[in-house]
Amino acid sequence: MAQRLIVIGGDAAGMAAASQARRRRGRDDLEIVAFERGHFTSYSACGIPYWISGVVKERDQLIARDPATFRDEFDIDVRLRTEVTGIDLGRREVVARDLDRGGQLRERFDTLVYATGALPVRPDWADDGVAGVFGMQTLDDGAALREWLDAEPRPRRAVVVGGGYIGVELAEALIRRGLTVTLVEQGEQPMSTVDPDMGALAADAMRTVGIDVRTGVEVTGVEERDGRVSAVVTADGPMPADVVVLGLGVRPNTTLAGAAGLPLGPSGGVRVDRRMRVPGVPDVWAAGDCVETLHRVSGLPVHIPLGTHANKQGRIVGINIGGGYATFPGVVGTAVTKVCDVQVGRTGLRERDASASGFEFVSVIAESTNRAGYHPGAEPMTIKLIAERPTGRLLGAQIVGRCEAAKRIDVLAVALWNGMTVDEMTALDLGYAPPYAPVWDPVLVAARKAVDVLAESGR
């Protein structure tokens, strides 16, 4: 009898695991069933704001592989609109329900992949049943927001609550659609993935395109009219809104895992070993935004939900289930985003992360340009480096700038991954031509400045 693999979650990690396992195991040797509670498989959640704005014209452009492809080409039994509600490890079964037709079913497994992703953080007031309040995590969420924006009466005023990646990207998307947009952030600055001084640059960029950025403000509720949202409530008074989008971040979707007794780590994600196995539970694997992983700089377990990690982790799970051997070496948290006409990148530790991890460090901010200053298209760029004292080892980096800024974070991520010091970085042999970089690339300028500050601090 063929062994049976059940995958919970039909997006990046789950379907990467299923596809890779199928490539390595014959169709007669392994039966694969994937449960997905939504309407779509293997889509780019990161592309949703660009579909909302109209930059991406069609929803299906965001879908890498549809269920029919998985069924026909990979012989994977994809069951959409089927939500797994329980995991019985003793009986080696999952319990699921059909969200459209109703009814419950039980399916046995020999091997289980837990790839449930993450859930958007929702304050209690967002669950009061008022129409026009949207979380944003899945393509179904994006479709619901598009439908609201396109329906009559057309929304004119939007409030985005929270200034994380999804918040700032959707604020820009809504401005592009012609709405009046207010972004409300409880913290000192939006973009808490970077330090506040760099987040302030992102806030300035949003304000230049007409987004009203309010910091240090907490939303405590919503007002309604005829069942539709009409305003958000804050200590500063109500803010009119015909649509409210939550950008408060996400948390690992581990309700099922916790109920089944799978181990959870301090970050809230499912604990896994380097091969993405759930320790102490035979033939159960986990991957994607629901797991925690090792931060290669701090050495601590972290939850950093990114599609890059999910795809890699899912592939590793599939290789191992398929009889191969692969490990996931951890993360440094590299991420980039576009905030209106400004690019924001980060990798490694922020100042507060470095302090919490017990490092002594220095921080430097360097100003440069993306190209030779005399060349057309030269734009300013700000780079922040955080380096350990006294060793000079790079601990983290952040970039805010315009054209060609964000991809320079990849140079810094490679340096970080390989444990380089800022002194070693000053000798990096980077490409130079006036249309692409100054003779001293901004990365090198920042590294030189960090070396000087370290030298001064050691005197």
C-alpha positions in Angstrom: 0.0 0.0 0.0 1.3 3.5 -0.9 2.2 5.7 2.0 0.0 8.8 2.5 1.2 12.3 2.9 -1.2 15.0 4.1 -0.3 18.6 3.8 -2.2 21.2 5.8 -2.0 24.5 3.9 -1.9 25.0 0.1 0.4 28.0 -0.3 4.2 28.4 -0.6 5.6 26.0 2.1 2.9 23.3 1.8 2.8 23.0 -1.9 6.6 23.3 -2.3 6.9 20.4 0.1 4.2 18.4 -1.8 5.8 19.1 -5.2 9.3 18.2 -4.1 8.2 15.0 -2.4 6.3 14.0 -5.6 9.4 14.6 -7.7 11.4 12.3 -5.5 8.8 9.6 -4.9 6.9 7.6 -7.4 3.1 8.0 -7.8 2.5 4.4 -6.8 4.7 4.9 -3.7 3.2 8.0 -2.2 -0.3 9.4 -2.2 -0.4 13.1 -1.5 -3.5 15.1 -0.3 -3.3 18.8 0.4 -6.0 20.7 2.3 -6.5 24.4 1.7 -9.3 26.4 3.3 -9.2 29.2 0.7 -10.0 29.3 -3.0 -6.3 29.4 -4.3 -3.0 27.6 -4.1 0.6 28.7 -4.6 0.0 32.5 -5.0 2.0 35.5 -4.2 0.6 37.2 -1.1 3.3 39.8 -1.4 1.8 40.8 -4.7 -1.7 41.6 -3.3 -1.1 45.3 -2.7 0.0 45.7 -6.3 -3.2 44.0 -7.6 -5.2 46.2 -5.3 -3.6 49.3 -6.7 -4.0 48.2 -10.4 -0.2 47.9 -11.1 -0.9 44.1 -11.5 -3.9 43.9 -13.8 -5.3 40.5 -13.2 -5.7 38.4 -10.0 -4.5 35.2 -11.7 -1.1 36.8 -12.5 -0.4 36.3 -8.8 -1.0 32.5 -8.9 2.1 30.4 -9.7 0.3 27.0 -9.9 -3.5 26.4 -9.7 -5.1 23.2 -8.2 -5.6 21.7 -11.7 -1.8 21.9 -12.4 -1.1 20.1 -9.1 -3.6 17.4 -9.8 -2.7 16.9 -13.5 1.1 17.3 -13.5 1.9 16.2 -9.9 -0.9 13.9 -9.0 -1.6 15.8 -5.8 -5.1 15.7 -4.5 -5.8 19.4 -3.7 -8.9 20.0 -1.7 -9.9 23.6 -1.7 -12.3 25.2 0.8 -11.6 22.3 3.2 -10.4 23.4 6.6 -8.6 21.1 8.9 -10.1 21.4 12.4 -8.1 18.8 14.3 -5.0 16.6 14.3 -5.3 13.2 16.0 -1.7 12.0 16.4 -2.7 8.9 18.2 -4.9 7.7 15.3 -2.7 9.4 12.7 -5.7 11.2 11.3 -6.7 14.8 10.5 -10.3 16.0 10.9 -11.6 18.5 8.3 -14.8 20.2 7.2 -16.1 21.2 3.9 -16.6 25.0 4.1 -19.0 25.2 1.2 -21.1 22.0 1.5 -20.7 21.3 5.2 -20.0 18.0 6.7 -16.9 16.5 8.5 -14.4 14.0 7.3 -11.4 12.1 8.7 -8.4 11.3 6.7 -5.5 9.1 7.7 -1.8 10.0 7.2 1.5 8.3 7.4 3.4 11.6 7.1 2.0 15.1 7.9 3.2 18.5 6.8 2.0 21.4 8.9 2.1 24.5 6.7 -0.8 26.7 8.0 1.0 30.0 7.6 0.3 33.1 9.7 -2.7 35.0 10.7 -3.1 38.8 10.7 -3.2 40.4 14.1 -6.8 41.5 14.7 -7.8 43.7 17.7 -11.1 42.8 19.4 -12.8 45.8 17.9 -12.2 44.5 14.4 -14.4 41.5 15.0 -17.6 43.4 15.9 -19.2 42.5 12.5 -18.9 46.0 11.0 -18.6 45.8 7.2 -15.6 47.4 5.6 -12.9 46.3 8.0 -10.3 44.1 6.4 -7.3 42.0 7.5 -4.9 41.2 4.7 -3.1 37.8 4.6 -4.5 35.7 1.8 -5.6 36.1 -1.8 -9.2 35.7 -0.6 -8.6 38.7 1.7 -7.4 40.7 -1.3 -10.4 39.7 -3.4 -12.7 40.8 -0.6 -11.1 44.2 -0.4 -11.1 44.7 -4.2 -14.8 43.9 -4.2 -15.5 46.5 -1.5 -13.5 49.1 -3.3 -15.3 48.5 -6.6 -18.8 48.3 -5.2 -21.2 51.2 -4.8 -21.1 53.4 -2.9 -17.5 53.7 -3.8 -15.3 54.3 -0.7 -13.6 57.7 -0.6 -11.7 57.7 2.7 -9.4 54.9 3.9 -7.7 54.4 7.3 -4.8 51.9 7.5 -4.2 50.8 11.0 -0.6 49.8 11.5 2.6 50.7 9.6 4.2 47.4 8.9 5.0 46.1 5.4 1.4 45.4 4.4 0.1 48.6 6.0 2.5 50.9 4.1 2.1 49.0 0.8 -1.7 49.1 1.0 -1.7 52.8 2.0 0.2 53.4 -1.3 -2.2 51.1 -3.2 -5.2 53.0 -1.9 -3.7 56.4 -2.8 -3.1 55.1 -6.3 -6.8 54.2 -6.5 -7.7 57.8 -5.6 -8.8 57.5 -2.0 -7.9 59.8 0.8 -5.6 57.8 3.1 -4.7 58.1 6.7 -2.1 55.7 8.2 -2.3 55.3 12.0 0.6 53.9 13.8 0.7 53.4 17.6 4.5 53.4 17.7 7.1 56.2 17.3 7.4 55.6 13.5 6.0 53.3 10.9 8.1 50.4 9.6 9.1 48.9 12.9 11.2 46.4 11.0 13.8 49.2 10.9 15.0 51.6 13.6 12.8 54.7 14.3 15.3 57.0 12.7 15.1 55.1 9.4 11.3 54.6 9.8 11.0 58.4 9.9 12.4 58.6 6.4 9.8 56.2 5.2 7.1 58.3 6.9 8.4 61.4 5.1 8.1 59.6 1.8 4.5 58.6 2.5 3.6 62.2 3.4 5.1 63.5 0.1 2.4 61.6 -1.9 -0.4 62.7 0.3 -0.7 59.9 2.9 -1.6 61.4 6.3 0.7 59.6 8.7 -0.3 59.7 12.4 2.2 58.2 14.8 1.8 57.6 18.5 -2.0 57.0 18.0 -3.9 54.0 19.1 -7.2 52.9 17.4 -9.7 51.7 20.0 -12.7 51.0 17.9 -14.9 51.8 14.9 -18.1 53.7 14.4 -20.7 52.5 11.9 -23.6 53.8 9.9 -26.1 51.3 8.5 -23.8 48.4 9.3 -20.9 49.9 7.4 -17.8 51.4 8.9 -17.9 55.2 9.1 -14.9 56.1 11.3 -12.2 54.7 13.5 -12.1 55.8 17.1 -8.9 57.2 18.7 -7.9 59.2 21.8 -7.5 62.1 19.4 -11.1 61.8 18.2 -12.8 59.9 15.3 -11.2 59.6 11.9 -13.7 59.3 9.0 -13.3 56.1 7.1 -15.3 54.2 4.4 -12.8 51.3 4.5 -10.4 50.2 7.2 -7.4 48.0 6.5 -5.4 46.3 9.3 -1.6 46.3 8.9 -0.7 45.3 12.5 1.5 42.4 11.5 0.9 38.6 11.7 1.3 35.8 14.2 2.0 32.1 13.5 -1.1 30.1 12.9 -0.5 27.4 15.5 -3.9 26.8 17.0 -4.2 23.3 15.5 -0.6 22.5 16.4 -1.0 23.6 20.0 -4.2 21.6 20.4 -2.6 18.5 19.0 0.4 18.8 21.4 3.0 19.9 18.8 5.8 21.8 20.6 5.7 25.6 20.3 8.8 27.8 20.8 9.2 31.1 22.6 8.4 33.1 19.4 5.0 31.3 19.2 5.9 29.3 16.1 6.1 25.5 15.8 9.5 24.2 16.9 11.4 22.3 14.2 14.9 20.9 13.9 17.3 21.8 11.1 15.6 19.3 8.7 12.2 20.9 9.5 11.0 17.9 11.5 8.8 18.6 14.6 10.9 17.1 17.4 9.5 14.2 19.3 6.7 13.6 16.8 7.6 10.9 14.2 6.9 11.8 10.6 5.5 15.2 11.3 7.1 18.2 9.6 6.4 21.9 9.6 7.4 24.8 7.4 6.6 28.4 6.5 5.1 31.3 8.4 3.8 29.0 11.2 7.3 27.9 12.4 10.1 29.6 14.2 13.7 29.3 13.1 17.2 30.2 14.2 18.5 33.7 13.8 22.1 33.3 12.6 23.3 36.6 14.2 21.6 36.5 17.6 21.5 32.7 17.9 17.9 33.0 19.2 14.7 31.4 17.9 12.7 34.0 15.9 9.5 34.2 13.9 10.2 36.1 10.6 7.3 35.3 8.2 8.6 35.8 4.6 7.8 34.0 1.4 11.5 33.5 0.7 11.8 31.4 3.9 8.5 29.5 3.3 9.5 28.4 -0.2 13.0 27.2 0.9 11.7 25.4 4.0 8.9 23.7 2.0 11.5 22.5 -0.5 13.7 21.1 2.3 10.7 19.2 3.8 9.9 17.7 0.4 13.5 16.6 -0.2 13.6 14.9 3.2 10.2 13.2 2.8 11.3 12.1 -0.6 14.3 10.3 0.8 17.0 12.9 0.4 18.8 15.0 3.0 18.6 18.7 3.4 18.7 21.3 6.2 17.6 24.8 6.8 20.5 26.9 8.2 18.5 29.8 9.7 17.8 33.3 8.7 19.2 36.8 9.0 15.9 38.5 8.3 16.6 40.2 5.0 13.6 42.0 3.6 12.8 44.9 1.2 9.7 46.8 0.4 8.6 49.8 -1.6 7.1 52.8 0.2 5.8 55.1 -2.5 8.9 56.2 -4.4 11.3 55.1 -1.6 12.8 51.6 -1.2 13.4 50.3 2.3 15.7 47.3 3.1 16.9 45.6 6.2 18.9 42.6 7.3 20.2 41.3 10.6 19.5 43.0 14.0 18.0 46.4 14.7 19.5 48.4 17.6 16.9 47.0 20.0 17.5 43.5 18.9 21.3 43.9 19.4 20.7 45.3 22.9 18.2 42.5 23.8 20.8 39.9 22.6 23.5 41.3 24.8 25.8 42.8 22.2 27.9 45.9 22.7 27.7 47.8 19.4 28.1 51.0 17.5 25.6 52.4 14.9 26.5 54.7 12.0 24.4 56.4 9.4 26.1 57.2 6.0 24.6 59.3 3.2 25.5 58.6 -0.4 24.0 58.3 -3.9 23.0 55.4 -6.0 25.1 56.5 -8.9 28.0 58.9 -9.6 26.7 62.3 -8.4 27.2 63.9 -11.8 25.3 61.1 -13.7 21.6 61.7 -14.5 19.4 59.8 -12.1 21.6 60.1 -9.1 19.4 59.9 -6.0 20.2 60.1 -2.3 20.6 56.9 -0.2 20.8 56.5 3.6 22.6 53.4 5.0 22.7 52.4 8.6 25.1 49.8 9.9 25.2 48.2 13.3 28.6 46.6 14.3 29.7 44.7 17.3 32.2 46.5 19.6 35.2 45.9 19.6 35.3 43.2 17.0 33.7 45.1 14.2 31.5 42.2 13.2 28.5 43.3 11.2 25.3 42.8 13.2 22.7 44.5 11.0 22.0 47.0 8.2 19.2 49.2 7.0 18.8 51.2 3.8 16.3 53.9 2.7 16.6 55.4 -0.7 15.3 55.7 -4.2 16.4 54.0 -7.3 18.7 51.0 -6.8 18.7 51.3 -3.0 16.9 48.2 -1.8 19.0 45.6 -3.7 22.2 46.8 -2.0 20.8 45.2 1.1 21.7 41.9 -0.6 25.4 42.8 -0.5 25.1 43.5 3.2 23.1 40.3 3.8 25.9 38.2 2.2 28.4 40.0 4.4 26.3 39.3 7.5 25.7 35.7 6.5 29.4 35.1 6.3 30.3 36.9 9.6 32.3 39.7 8.0 33.6 42.6 9.9 33.1 46.2 8.7 36.8 46.4 8.2 36.8 43.4 5.8 33.8 45.0 4.0 35.7 48.1 3.1 37.8 45.9 0.7 34.8 44.3 -1.0 35.3 44.3 -4.8 32.0 45.7 -5.9 31.1 46.8 -9.4 31.6 50.4 -10.5 30.4 52.4 -13.4 28.9 55.9 -13.2 25.4 54.8 -14.3 25.3 52.2 -11.5 27.4 53.3 -8.6 29.8 56.0 -7.3 33.5 55.0 -7.3 33.0 54.4 -3.6 29.7 52.4 -3.4 27.3 53.4 -0.6 28.0 50.0 1.1 31.7 50.8 1.2 31.1 54.4 2.4 29.0 53.1 5.3 31.6 50.4 6.2 34.4 53.0 6.2 32.4 55.2 8.6 31.7 52.2 10.9 35.5 51.4 11.0 36.2 55.0 12.0 33.6 55.1 14.7 34.8 51.8 16.1 38.4 53.1 16.2 37.3 56.3 18.0 35.2 54.3 20.5 38.3 52.1 21.3 40.5 55.0 22.3 
